């Protein structure tokens, strides 16, 4: 009987059982999209990443799934997969590895150091962000209402903006930690509302506290730590004069889910032109296991 090994890791986690849970499957047999989605639903992690090596050294291809389907890009699965590959390569406690990961939306590089036993530090270079047309100021009340807030809860000095490093996030700065805590998705067609603004998802940001929140568009599941959005936040803070070239910030997320996470974000360039953004965090090993059966093709 064929078995498929997988690794359970927590990303943006200084220790296990914090941060964002992930399943990593390295070099599985040929699987259909439906089988990958079924495995993801069975394992019930926030996301599962399927990695194929076998190309040139240091380069892999990957596909990421959440409980709803396949994602063109995601941050924390890429970091988790790179950490597992680093541990399998066993380069030594002081050595670093650089891995190129090709995803449907873009190819990124991850630098890793350490060991899963002590926590791998993984840094993802998301490249140059794309800045899309910002919503008009007249749309602020509608944006606030869709998130269960009033226009007065939004930060007056920091307008909402759409930024992408593979997924288009509407960054919505709020004026206080209290507003961040009260926010909920209230629009029954939130995905359609965001599409009208040129975005795929929304990310709420308390810029003063450097803390954020993100939900699936149905509003049911709150994400613990959103690596793809964190890069957009890094670009946003630089564009708005809240972070300098190469200045690292700690973005906190997950407090409201009971799984606190810390994401290191850094942007390079200047307010007029953000050259690239880097998202980093610790990856902790929780478990390894085997799939003893595959879903029907």
N, C-alpha and C positions, 0 to 999 in steps of 0.2 A: 504494500500500500504506500503510495506516494504521500509524503508529508511536506508541508511548506512552513519553514520557520518564519517567525516574525518577532519584532522587538517592541516592547512598550516603553516609551520614554516620555518624560515631562519636559516641556520646552519653556524657556524663560523662567526656570525654576532653580532656585539655589539648593533645593532639596526635593526628594520625591514627594508626591502628593500635593504639590503646589504647581502653579503654572498651567500650561496647556497640554493636555494629554494627547498622545499620538501613537499610532501603530505604523511601524516601518517594515515593509516587505522588500527584501533584496532579491533580485533575479528570480521572480516566480516563473512557473511554466506559462505557456501561452494562455492568456485569460481574455475573455471578451469584456467589453465595457460593462455589460450587465453583471458578469461574475465579480468584477472588481467592486461594483456598487453594492452587490449583495454581501461581499466579505466585509466591506466598510460598515454596513448596517448591522451585521452580526457582531462585529467587535465592539461597536458602540462607542468608539473614541470620537473626539471632536472631528478628527480627520484621519485618513489613512493614506500613506504615500507608497506607491509601487515604483521601485527603482530598477532600472536595467543598466548593468555595467557592460563590459564586453566591447566597448569602443576603444578609443585611444586612452591611455592611462590618464587618470585625473579627470575624466569626463564621463558623465552619466546622463541618461534621459530619465524623466520621471513623469508620472501622472498622479494627480491628487484628487481624492474624493472626500466629500463630506456626506452627511446623512441624506442630503437631498440630491446629490449628483456630482458630476465632475467639475472641478474648478480649473480655469485656465492658468491661474497663478495663486500661490499662497506662500506666506512667509515662514510660519512656524514649522510646517512639514519639511521644507527644504533644510532648515537648520537642524531639525531632528535627524533627518536622513544623513546629512553630512557628518553629524556626530557619530552615528552608528558606523558609517564607512571609515571614519577616522579610527574608531576603536578596533574595528576588524583589521585595519592596516597596522595597528600597534607601532607607531613610529617612535615611541618613547615619550616620557613625561614632559620634556622641554621642547620637543619638535612640533612644528606646525605643518599642516597640509592644506593645500588649496584644491578645491573640487569645483569643476564647472558642471552646473545642473541645467539641462535643457528642458524647459516646460513649454506647453503650447503657446503661452503668451510671450515669453522671452527667455533668454538664457542668462543665468546669473552665476556669480562665483561666491563660494563660501570658504573662509579661512577658519581652521579649527586647531585648537591646542588642548592638551590635557588628556584625561581619560574618563570614560563613563563612570568608573567607580568613584571618582572624586568630582565629576561634573565636567563635561567638555564645554569650553567656551567657543561658541560658534558665531562668526560675524559674516553677515550676508550683504554683499554689495549689490544693491538693487538698481544701480545705474542712474541715468538721468531721468528725473520724473517728468511727466507730461502735465502741463497746467492747462486745463480746459476753461472755456468761458464761465465766469462766476455768475451765480444767480443775481438777478436784479434786487436792489434794496427793497423794492415793493413786495418781493416774495418772502421776506423774513417772517412775517406773521404766519404764513402758510407753512413754512418750514418748522417753526416753533410748534404750531398746533399739531402737525403730523407726529411730533415727538412728545406730545402731552405737556407742552410748555407754552408760555406766553412770549410775545416778542421781547418783553422786558427781561426775560430770563437769558436772552442771548447777549453775548459780549458786544457792547456798543462799539468798541475799538477794533474788533477782529471780525470781519465779515465772513460768512460762509463761502467756501471755495471748493471747486472740484479738482482733485489732483489724482494722478494715476502712476503707479509703477508696475502696472500689469492689470490691476483692477481699479475702476474709477470710484474714488471715495468722495462723498460730500463731507468735508470737514466742517463741523458745526461747533464753533466755540461758544461756551456758556459762561455766564458771568460769575458763577460760584460753585463750590462743591455741593451746596444744597440743591441747586438746579440740576447738577449732574445726577444726584441721587434720586430726584423726582422724575427724571425722564423715563418715558416708555413710548414704544411705537403705538400710535393710536389710529393711524390711517389703515383702513382695511385693504387698500391697494397701494401699500407703501412702495412696492417695486415699481408700479406704474408711475407713482408720484416722482420717484427718483429718476426714472427714465426721462421724464419731462424736463428734468434739470441736467440731463446728460451724465447721470451717475448710476453706478451699479449698487452701491451700498452707502450707508451713512456712518460717520464716526463722530461721536460727541467728545469734545475736548474742554477740560478745565485747564486753560493755559497757565493760570497762576499756580495751580497745584501740580501741573504736568501729569494729569490723570485723564484717562479716557474710558469710553464704553462703546460697545458695538453689539448689535443683535443681528440674527438672521432677519430677513425682510418680513417674515411673518410675525416677528416680535415675540415668538415663543421661547427661543433659545438665545441666551446671552453668551457671547464669546468671552473666553477667559483672557486671551491675549492675542491680538490681531497683528501679526508680523507684517502683512502686506499694507495695512493701514498705517503702521508705525513709521514706515518710510515716507508716506505722504505727510504725516505730522511733522517729521523732521524738515521736509521741504517747506511746509507751511510756516513753521516757526522762523525759518531763515528768511522767507519772503516777507514776513511781517516784522522783521527786525528784532525777533525775540531770541535768536541764536546766531552765533558768529561762525565763521569758516572753521570747520574742524572741531567745533565745540560740542562735546558729548553731553547729552542729557539723559536722565532716567525717566522713562515714561511708565507710569504705574497703571495697571489694569487688573481686573479680576476680583477686586475687593467685594463687589456686590454678589459675586458667585461663591464666595468662600474659598477661592483658590487664588490668593494674591500672586501677582506676576510682576516682574521688572524687566523692561525692555530698554536696552541702551540704544539711543538714536543719535546719529551724527550726520550733518549735511556739510557739503563742501561747495564752495563758490561764493556767491553773494546774493543779495536780495533781488537783483535784476536777473540773475542767471544761476540757478542751482545746478551744479555740474553733476553731482551724484549724491546718493544717500546710502548710509550703512546702518543696518539693524543688527544688533547682537544680543546674545543672552546665554545663560547656562542651560545645559541639557543634562538631565539626570536619568539614569537607567532605573526602571521600576521592575521589569520582568522580561523574560523571553519565553516563547511558547511555540507550539506547532499547530497548524491546521491539519487535521486528519481526514477531512472531507472537503470537497469543493462544491459550490452551488452548481445547479444545472446550467449548462451553457445557454 
